[in-house]
Each structure stands twice: as structure tokens, then as C-alpha cells.
Amino acid sequence: MPLDTVYKSEILDSLGEGLFTVDKNFKINFFNKAAEKITGYNRDDVIGKYCKHVFKSELCFSDCPIALVLKSTKNLYDFESKIVSRTGEKIPIKLNSAVLYSEAQEPVGGVISFRDLSELEKIKSKITKEKQFHGVIGHGKKMREIFELIREVSDSSATILIHGESGTGKEMIANAIVKASARANQSFLKINCAVFPENLLGSELFGHVKGAFTDAVKDRPGRFELADKGTLFLDEVAEMPLQMQIQLLRVLQEGTFERIGESKTRKVDVRVIAATNIDIDKALKNGTFREDLYYRLNVIPIHVPPLRERVEDIPLLIEHFLAKFSIIYKKHITELDDETMEKMLAYYWGGNVRELENVLEFMFVRTSAGQKLTAEKLPRQICDCKEIVTRKAETQPEYDVLPEKRELIRILEEVHWNKSKAAELIGVGRTTLWRKLKKYGLD
């Protein structure tokens, strides 16, 4: 073997990435040490074999990376796939592919380098679990406190009052409470108390008998009856008419009620979760929300913070919604550019998580598959940077940056301070990550 070939082999063997080359018939003619370590194959076992019979990836039989490069005449970068190891384990990888040319510029084979993403996937899965709680996304201090409270009261049947601005995800919190509770496998019904007039709301909650009113053509059970042994979610409970508030108070205190139009008393075992977005102090003062009902509902209070007070969760929510829209619209878009992310983090988000979701969907439908969401696709109210700065300075409270710093350090330590991997896990670009490192003195 010529001396320069020996040196080249040693250099390729010193790489941390797996690398192999194939001839024009797709037979392996070089296999470095990292490739041996990742796949479990010894190079002597694979030299001369067709690469598809070694790696057994789905790509090998549909979109072979070398074939794609030959077809497009462009090198392939950061292509995600899975290969099968010698022991039969499926290994997630990210690969680069290029065609090898002779001095006469004729294709003589191909080269593929690949990285094992198994450890990264484990870390990502662990971080994802830590940042989600039964479908509720968040990893900041305030959301973690809510998750811990839900865990603590999961076996209780005490009533819960969820309070927060419109669009903060109060119903999602209710869903999480039920999933974590001892009643998770029982009925879970929901009703918006603000959309029904008083006579219809009474029927919806407590049911009625035939002839109780003009349209009562047959007996009908109410939500409390249907939710027996389970959970009932009363959304916008503070906007319930006062007479209905009295009847609700009785059910909460005694567990009994009558259907409209009958005198038979019925008993139920229902856990009530209520929610409201109104100013409770004001409602109590002006008498639109009964004080006795408030204290009966507020056994376990949960305040859901507005999005502007949990800015550290915005990148997680963006990642979640982009994944959701990729499925709905059947096109793959997973990233924002750094300028857009900075604008999203600076914006006030008066409509909270609901507004964020709507903005992302607006941008998503205007962006081609495989592209990043960019600032020119933003709605006007976010794109006006001057307006954002003014509103933020005047009305947005500062959020505690220490939890974000600690979380950033933890993720960096998980990936051994590999900034590319850290940026990928957090869901931001390297430039944004670098600015955060500089901000916290971690650069």
C-alpha cells in the first residue's frame, strides 16, 4: 500500500464520525474505526459487501444517499435516517454523502460520513419529558411549580379553580389534572358556562324531565349526572348567572341536585375543576361572582401565568406547534431564523399561547416546505420592531432569567458543551445560542 494511502487511512480512522466508501457497484471498499464502533461490524466483515446489505436502512432500498447525489449532482448534508447494527438495533444517524470522481471527472464511487444520534435522542427524549406534563408544555419555574402542584393533588377530589388570562391554556391544565388524577379512567365532561342562557344552562348542568318546559319532549340527564364518579370542567364559571351559582354551590357542598321539573333529589360524586379569566377581586366586589361559591371552588387555586411571564417556554411552544402544523399541512418546516426568534421573544403576546399558535400558523402556510420561517412572513403587529420595544418596556414585567441560565447550563453539560447539539435541543439557531451564552457569561 502506498505511503500516502496509509496516512490517509490513519487520518480517516482518527475521525469521530463513521465513514465508509463504496465503488461504482455500491460495494464497500473502506470502513473506518468510528464506523466499526457505531455499527458493531468489523471492517473485514463488510469490505466487498453491498452497503445496503450491511446497513439495511429503508433509504438503501428507496432513496439511496449516493444515488440521490448522483441524480442531483449536489452533495447531501445532515440527512437523517436509521441503520441496523450488527446486533439488530436500529440506530438513528445523521449523514453526509458525496460522489467520488476520478482524475478524468468520472464517478468511481461514493463516500458517506455519519454520526450516531442515539445519545442525543436519549437526551432529547429526557428533556422533552421534563418540559411536558400530560400535554402541557413548559420548563420555567412557574410552570414546574404548577406541574408539581398537580402531582401533589392528583389523588384528591378537592375542587380546583384555574385562573389566568384568555389564551393561557387553562383547559390544557384541566386536561393534565384529570390525566394525573385517580379519576383518569372515568368520565370527563366540559361545559362553557358563559355561552348558555340561564334556563338552558340549568338543563345542561342538572338535566330535566319531560314537560319541564316547552322543548322538553323527553327526560334528559345533565352533565353532573353523566360525569358521576368522574370530573366536570366548568369553564368561565364566574360568568354563570347568580341563580345558577346558588344551585352549583349546593352540589359542591352536599353532592345533591334535582333535575328541572322534578322533586326527586339525586346524589352524585363529581370532582369539579373550574376556570375563569376575569378579575376575581372586581367580580366579588361588584357582586357578579358569589363569595361563598368562590371560596368553595378555590380549595386548590392554580394561576396560569401569561406567556410574557414565561418567555423561556416560547421556543418549546414554537417547536411543538411547528411539528403539529407539519402533520396538518403535510409539509416539513421545523425552524425559525434567528431574527424571527428574537422578535417572537420580544413581543408582548397579549393573546398568550393562542395568539402564538395563530401567528405560527399564519407564517407556516406562507412558507414553502423545507424553508425556515423568516421575519418577512410575520404579521404586521410583530414585525413592527419599534412598537414591540415600546410596549415591552412599558408593560411587560421582567422574567426571572436564572432558571433559563440553569437550564442552559444543564443542557450544555448533557451534550458535553457541544453548541450545535445544544442549539438543536433548545430549538434555536447557533447565533441565538451564542448570544444567550454571552448574555449569561458562559461564552
C-alpha positions as CSV (number, residue, x, y, z in Angstrom):
1,M,0.0,0.0,0.0
2,P,1.5,3.4,-1.0
3,L,2.7,5.6,1.9
4,D,0.2,8.4,1.2
5,T,-2.6,5.9,1.2
6,V,-1.5,4.6,4.7
7,Y,-1.5,8.2,6.0
8,K,-5.0,8.8,4.5
9,S,-6.3,5.7,6.2
10,E,-4.9,6.7,9.6
11,I,-6.4,10.2,9.2
12,L,-9.8,8.8,8.4
13,D,-9.5,6.3,11.2
14,S,-8.9,9.2,13.7
15,L,-12.3,10.8,12.8
16,G,-15.0,10.8,15.4
17,E,-17.6,10.3,12.6
18,G,-18.2,7.0,10.9
19,L,-17.1,7.0,7.3
20,F,-17.1,4.4,4.5
21,T,-16.6,4.5,0.8
22,V,-18.1,2.4,-2.0
23,D,-17.1,1.6,-5.5
24,K,-19.4,2.3,-8.5
25,N,-21.2,-1.0,-7.8
26,F,-22.0,0.2,-4.3
27,K,-19.7,-2.3,-2.7
28,I,-17.8,-1.2,0.4
29,N,-14.1,-0.7,-0.1
30,F,-13.2,1.4,3.1
31,F,-14.7,1.4,6.6
32,N,-13.1,3.5,9.3
33,K,-12.9,2.7,13.1
34,A,-15.7,5.0,14.1
35,A,-18.0,3.2,11.6
36,E,-16.9,-0.1,13.3
37,K,-17.7,1.3,16.7
38,I,-21.2,2.7,15.7
39,T,-22.3,-0.4,13.7
40,G,-20.6,-3.2,15.6
41,Y,-19.2,-4.6,12.4
42,N,-15.5,-5.3,11.9
43,R,-14.2,-3.8,8.6
44,D,-13.0,-7.2,7.4
45,D,-16.7,-8.4,7.7
46,V,-18.0,-5.7,5.4
47,I,-15.3,-5.0,2.8
48,G,-16.6,-6.2,-0.6
49,K,-20.2,-6.3,0.5
50,Y,-23.1,-4.2,-0.8
51,C,-23.7,-1.3,1.6
52,K,-27.4,-1.9,1.6
53,H,-26.9,-5.5,2.9
54,V,-24.8,-4.1,5.8
55,F,-26.8,-1.1,6.9
56,K,-30.3,-2.3,6.0
57,S,-31.7,1.2,6.1
58,E,-35.0,1.9,4.5
59,L,-33.2,4.6,2.5
60,C,-31.0,1.9,0.9
61,F,-34.0,0.5,-0.9
62,S,-35.8,3.7,-1.8
63,D,-33.6,6.9,-1.6
64,C,-30.0,5.7,-1.5
65,P,-27.9,8.8,-0.5
66,I,-25.3,8.0,-3.1
67,A,-28.0,7.6,-5.8
68,L,-29.6,10.9,-4.7
69,V,-26.3,12.7,-5.0
70,L,-25.6,11.3,-8.4
71,K,-29.1,12.3,-9.6
72,S,-28.9,15.9,-8.2
73,T,-25.1,16.4,-8.7
74,K,-25.2,18.1,-5.3
75,N,-23.7,16.8,-2.1
76,L,-26.1,15.7,0.7
77,Y,-25.8,17.2,4.2
78,D,-27.4,16.4,7.5
79,F,-29.7,13.8,6.1
80,E,-31.4,11.9,8.9
81,S,-32.0,8.1,8.7
82,K,-31.7,4.9,10.7
83,I,-29.4,2.0,10.2
84,V,-29.4,-1.5,11.7
85,S,-26.4,-2.5,13.8
86,R,-24.8,-6.0,13.9
87,T,-27.0,-6.8,16.9
88,G,-30.2,-5.8,15.1
89,E,-30.5,-2.4,17.0
90,K,-31.9,0.5,15.0
91,I,-29.5,3.4,15.3
92,P,-30.6,7.0,14.4
93,I,-27.9,8.7,12.3
94,K,-27.3,12.0,10.5
95,L,-25.2,11.6,7.3
96,N,-23.4,13.5,4.6
97,S,-22.9,12.0,1.2
98,A,-20.8,12.8,-1.8
99,V,-19.7,11.2,-5.1
100,L,-16.0,10.3,-5.6
101,Y,-14.6,11.2,-9.0
102,S,-11.6,10.0,-10.9
103,E,-9.0,12.4,-12.3
104,A,-11.0,12.3,-15.5
105,Q,-14.0,13.6,-13.6
106,E,-15.9,10.3,-13.9
107,P,-17.8,8.9,-10.9
108,V,-16.0,6.0,-9.4
109,G,-17.9,5.6,-6.2
110,G,-19.2,7.4,-3.2
111,V,-18.3,8.4,0.4
112,I,-20.7,8.7,3.3
113,S,-19.9,10.0,6.8
114,F,-22.4,9.6,9.6
115,R,-22.9,10.5,13.2
116,D,-24.6,8.3,15.8
117,L,-27.6,10.3,17.3
118,S,-28.6,7.6,19.8
119,E,-27.3,9.5,22.8
120,L,-28.6,12.8,21.5
121,E,-32.0,11.2,21.0
122,K,-32.0,9.9,24.6
123,I,-31.1,13.3,25.9
124,K,-33.7,14.9,23.7
125,S,-36.4,12.4,24.9
126,K,-35.4,13.1,28.5
127,I,-35.5,16.9,28.1
128,T,-38.9,16.6,26.3
129,K,-40.3,14.6,29.1
130,E,-39.1,17.2,31.6
131,K,-40.6,20.0,29.5
132,Q,-44.0,18.4,29.0
133,F,-46.6,17.4,31.6
134,H,-49.5,15.4,30.2
135,G,-49.5,17.6,27.1
136,V,-48.8,21.0,28.8
137,I,-45.5,22.5,27.6
138,G,-43.2,24.4,29.9
139,H,-40.0,24.2,31.8
140,G,-39.7,27.5,33.5
141,K,-40.0,27.9,37.3
142,K,-43.7,28.9,37.2
143,M,-44.8,26.0,35.1
144,R,-42.7,23.5,37.0
145,E,-44.5,24.7,40.2
146,I,-47.9,24.1,38.6
147,F,-46.8,20.6,37.5
148,E,-45.6,19.8,41.0
149,L,-48.9,21.1,42.5
150,I,-50.9,18.9,40.1
151,R,-48.8,15.8,41.2
152,E,-49.4,16.6,44.8
153,V,-53.2,16.9,44.5
154,S,-53.6,14.1,41.9
155,D,-55.3,11.7,44.5
156,S,-57.5,14.3,45.9
157,S,-61.1,15.1,44.9
158,A,-61.0,18.7,46.1
159,T,-62.3,21.4,43.8
160,I,-59.8,23.4,41.8
161,L,-60.1,26.9,40.4
162,I,-57.8,27.7,37.5
163,H,-57.3,31.4,36.9
164,G,-55.4,33.1,34.1
165,E,-55.7,35.4,31.1
166,S,-57.6,34.3,28.0
167,G,-55.4,32.0,25.8
168,T,-53.0,30.9,28.5
169,G,-54.1,27.2,28.3
170,K,-56.4,26.8,31.3
171,E,-58.3,23.9,29.6
172,M,-54.9,22.2,28.9
173,I,-54.1,22.4,32.6
174,A,-57.5,20.9,33.4
175,N,-56.8,18.1,31.0
176,A,-53.4,17.5,32.7
177,I,-55.1,17.4,36.1
178,V,-57.5,14.7,35.0
179,K,-54.8,12.6,33.4
180,A,-52.8,12.7,36.6
181,S,-55.7,12.0,38.9
182,A,-57.2,8.9,40.3
183,R,-60.3,9.6,38.1
184,A,-58.3,9.5,34.9
185,N,-60.3,6.5,33.5
186,Q,-63.7,7.9,34.5
187,S,-65.9,10.4,32.6
188,F,-64.5,13.8,31.9
189,L,-67.1,16.4,30.7
190,K,-66.7,20.0,29.8
191,I,-69.1,23.0,29.6
192,N,-68.6,26.7,28.9
193,C,-70.9,28.4,31.4
194,A,-70.8,31.7,29.5
195,V,-72.4,30.5,26.3
196,F,-75.8,29.3,27.7
197,P,-78.7,31.5,28.9
198,E,-79.8,30.7,32.4
199,N,-82.7,28.3,31.6
200,L,-80.6,26.2,29.2
201,L,-77.5,26.2,31.5
202,G,-79.6,24.7,34.3
203,S,-80.8,21.9,31.9
204,E,-77.2,21.3,30.7
205,L,-75.8,21.0,34.2
206,F,-78.7,19.3,36.1
207,G,-80.9,17.8,33.3
208,H,-84.7,18.0,33.0
209,V,-87.8,15.8,32.9
210,K,-90.3,15.6,30.1
211,G,-92.6,18.6,30.1
212,A,-90.5,20.8,32.3
213,F,-90.5,23.5,29.6
214,T,-91.7,23.9,26.0
215,D,-88.9,21.9,24.3
216,A,-88.5,19.3,27.0
217,V,-90.0,16.4,24.9
218,K,-88.2,13.7,27.0
219,D,-86.2,13.2,30.1
220,R,-82.6,14.2,29.8
221,P,-79.7,13.8,32.3
222,G,-77.4,16.8,32.9
223,R,-73.6,17.0,32.9
224,F,-73.4,16.3,36.7
225,E,-75.3,13.1,36.3
226,L,-73.3,12.0,33.3
227,A,-70.0,12.8,35.0
228,D,-70.8,10.7,38.1
229,K,-67.6,9.2,39.5
230,G,-65.6,11.4,37.1
231,T,-64.7,15.0,36.6
232,L,-66.6,18.1,35.3
233,F,-64.8,21.1,33.9
234,L,-66.7,24.4,34.3
235,D,-65.1,27.0,32.0
236,E,-65.8,30.7,32.5
237,V,-67.5,29.8,35.8
238,A,-67.6,33.3,37.1
239,E,-69.8,34.4,34.3
240,M,-72.5,32.0,35.4
241,P,-75.9,33.6,36.3
242,L,-76.3,34.3,40.0
243,Q,-79.2,31.9,40.4
244,M,-77.2,29.1,38.8
245,Q,-74.3,29.9,41.1
246,I,-76.5,29.1,44.1
247,Q,-77.5,25.8,42.6
248,L,-73.9,25.0,41.8
249,L,-72.9,25.8,45.4
250,R,-75.4,23.3,46.7
251,V,-74.0,20.5,44.5
252,L,-70.5,21.3,45.7
253,Q,-71.5,21.3,49.4
254,E,-73.9,18.4,49.5
255,G,-73.4,16.5,46.3
256,T,-77.1,16.6,45.5
257,F,-79.4,18.3,43.0
258,E,-82.8,17.9,41.2
259,R,-83.5,17.8,37.5
260,I,-85.5,20.7,36.3
261,G,-89.2,19.9,36.7
262,E,-88.9,17.2,39.3
263,S,-88.6,16.9,43.1
264,K,-86.5,13.8,43.3
265,T,-83.1,14.5,44.8
266,R,-80.2,12.9,43.1
267,K,-76.7,12.3,44.6
268,V,-73.5,12.4,42.6
269,D,-69.8,12.0,43.2
270,V,-68.1,14.5,40.8
271,R,-64.8,16.3,41.0
272,V,-65.2,19.9,39.8
273,I,-62.5,21.8,38.1
274,A,-63.5,25.4,37.3
275,A,-61.7,28.1,35.3
276,T,-62.1,31.9,34.8
277,N,-60.2,34.7,33.2
278,I,-62.0,37.6,34.9
279,D,-60.7,40.0,37.6
280,I,-61.9,37.9,40.6
281,D,-61.5,40.7,43.2
282,K,-63.5,43.1,41.0
283,A,-66.2,40.4,40.4
284,L,-66.5,39.7,44.1
285,K,-66.7,43.4,44.9
286,N,-69.5,44.2,42.4
287,G,-71.4,41.0,43.3
288,T,-71.3,39.2,40.0
289,F,-69.4,36.3,41.5
290,R,-70.7,34.9,44.8
291,E,-68.1,35.0,47.5
292,D,-69.3,31.7,49.1
293,L,-69.0,30.0,45.7
294,Y,-65.6,31.4,45.1
295,Y,-64.2,30.0,48.3
296,R,-65.9,26.7,47.7
297,L,-64.3,26.4,44.3
298,N,-60.9,27.9,45.3
299,V,-59.9,25.0,47.5
300,I,-56.9,24.4,45.3
301,P,-56.1,27.6,43.3
302,I,-53.9,27.4,40.2
303,H,-52.8,30.6,38.5
304,V,-51.6,30.1,34.9
305,P,-49.1,32.8,34.1
306,P,-49.4,34.8,30.8
307,L,-46.9,34.0,28.1
308,R,-44.9,37.2,28.6
309,E,-44.1,35.9,32.1
310,R,-42.8,32.6,30.8
311,V,-40.7,33.7,27.9
312,E,-38.3,30.8,28.3
313,D,-41.1,28.5,27.2
314,I,-41.7,30.2,23.8
315,P,-39.0,28.2,21.9
316,L,-40.6,25.0,23.2
317,L,-44.1,26.0,22.2
318,I,-42.8,27.1,18.7
319,E,-41.2,23.6,18.3
320,H,-44.4,21.9,19.3
321,F,-46.7,24.0,17.0
322,L,-44.4,23.6,14.0
323,A,-44.4,19.8,14.5
324,K,-48.2,20.0,14.7
325,F,-48.6,22.1,11.6
326,S,-46.1,19.8,9.7
327,I,-48.6,17.0,10.2
328,I,-51.7,19.0,9.4
329,Y,-50.4,20.7,6.3
330,K,-48.2,17.7,5.2
331,K,-45.0,19.8,4.7
332,H,-41.9,19.8,6.8
333,I,-40.9,23.1,8.4
334,T,-39.1,22.9,11.8
335,E,-37.2,26.2,12.2
336,L,-37.3,29.9,12.5
337,D,-34.3,32.1,11.6
338,D,-32.6,33.9,14.4
339,E,-34.1,37.3,13.6
340,T,-37.6,35.9,13.7
341,M,-36.9,34.1,17.0
342,E,-35.7,37.3,18.6
343,K,-38.8,39.2,17.5
344,M,-41.0,36.4,18.9
345,L,-39.2,36.5,22.2
346,A,-39.5,40.3,22.4
347,Y,-43.2,40.5,21.5
348,Y,-45.8,41.1,24.3
349,W,-48.2,38.3,23.4
350,G,-51.4,39.8,24.7
351,G,-53.3,36.8,23.3
352,N,-50.9,34.4,25.0
353,V,-50.3,30.9,23.7
354,R,-53.4,31.0,21.5
355,E,-52.0,34.1,19.7
356,L,-48.6,32.5,19.4
357,E,-50.2,29.4,17.7
358,N,-52.2,31.6,15.3
359,V,-49.2,33.6,14.3
360,L,-47.1,30.5,13.7
361,E,-49.9,29.0,11.5
362,F,-50.1,32.3,9.6
363,M,-46.4,32.1,8.9
364,F,-46.4,28.3,8.3
365,V,-49.0,28.4,5.4
366,R,-47.0,31.2,3.7
367,T,-43.7,29.3,3.8
368,S,-42.5,26.6,1.4
369,A,-41.6,23.1,2.7
370,G,-38.1,22.8,4.0
371,Q,-37.6,26.5,4.4
372,K,-37.2,28.4,7.7
373,L,-39.8,30.8,8.9
374,T,-38.5,34.3,8.3
375,A,-39.3,37.8,9.6
376,E,-41.0,39.0,6.4
377,K,-43.7,36.3,7.0
378,L,-44.6,37.8,10.4
379,P,-47.9,39.6,10.9
380,R,-47.6,43.4,11.0
381,Q,-48.1,43.7,14.7
382,I,-45.0,41.6,15.4
383,C,-42.9,42.9,12.5
384,D,-43.1,46.5,13.8
385,C,-39.9,46.3,16.0
386,K,-40.3,49.9,17.3
387,E,-43.8,49.1,18.6
388,I,-42.6,45.9,20.3
389,V,-39.8,47.6,22.2
390,T,-42.1,50.4,23.4
391,R,-44.9,48.0,24.6
392,K,-42.4,45.7,26.2
393,A,-40.7,48.5,28.1
394,E,-43.9,50.0,29.3
395,T,-46.0,46.9,30.2
396,Q,-44.0,43.7,30.2
397,P,-42.6,42.6,33.5
398,E,-39.1,41.2,33.5
399,Y,-39.0,37.4,33.9
400,D,-36.5,35.6,36.1
401,V,-33.5,34.7,33.9
402,L,-31.9,32.4,36.5
403,P,-34.0,29.4,35.7
404,E,-33.1,29.8,32.0
405,K,-29.4,30.1,32.8
406,R,-29.5,27.0,34.9
407,E,-31.4,25.1,32.3
408,L,-29.0,26.2,29.6
409,I,-26.0,25.0,31.7
410,R,-27.7,21.7,32.3
411,I,-28.4,21.1,28.6
412,L,-24.8,22.1,27.7
413,E,-23.4,19.7,30.3
414,E,-25.7,16.9,28.9
415,V,-24.1,17.3,25.5
416,H,-20.6,18.0,26.8
417,W,-20.8,21.6,25.7
418,N,-21.3,20.8,22.1
419,K,-23.0,24.0,21.0
420,S,-24.5,22.6,17.8
421,K,-26.2,19.8,19.8
422,A,-27.3,22.3,22.5
423,A,-28.9,24.6,19.9
424,E,-30.7,21.7,18.3
425,L,-32.1,20.5,21.7
426,I,-33.2,24.0,22.7
427,G,-34.7,24.7,19.3
428,V,-32.7,27.8,18.4
429,G,-30.0,28.7,15.9
430,R,-26.4,28.8,16.8
431,T,-26.3,32.6,16.6
432,T,-29.2,32.8,19.1
433,L,-27.5,30.3,21.4
434,W,-24.2,32.3,21.2
435,R,-26.0,35.4,22.3
436,K,-27.5,33.6,25.2
437,L,-24.1,32.3,26.2
438,K,-22.6,35.8,26.0
439,K,-25.6,37.2,28.0
440,Y,-25.0,34.8,30.9
441,G,-21.2,35.0,30.8
442,L,-20.9,31.4,29.5
443,D,-19.1,32.2,26.3
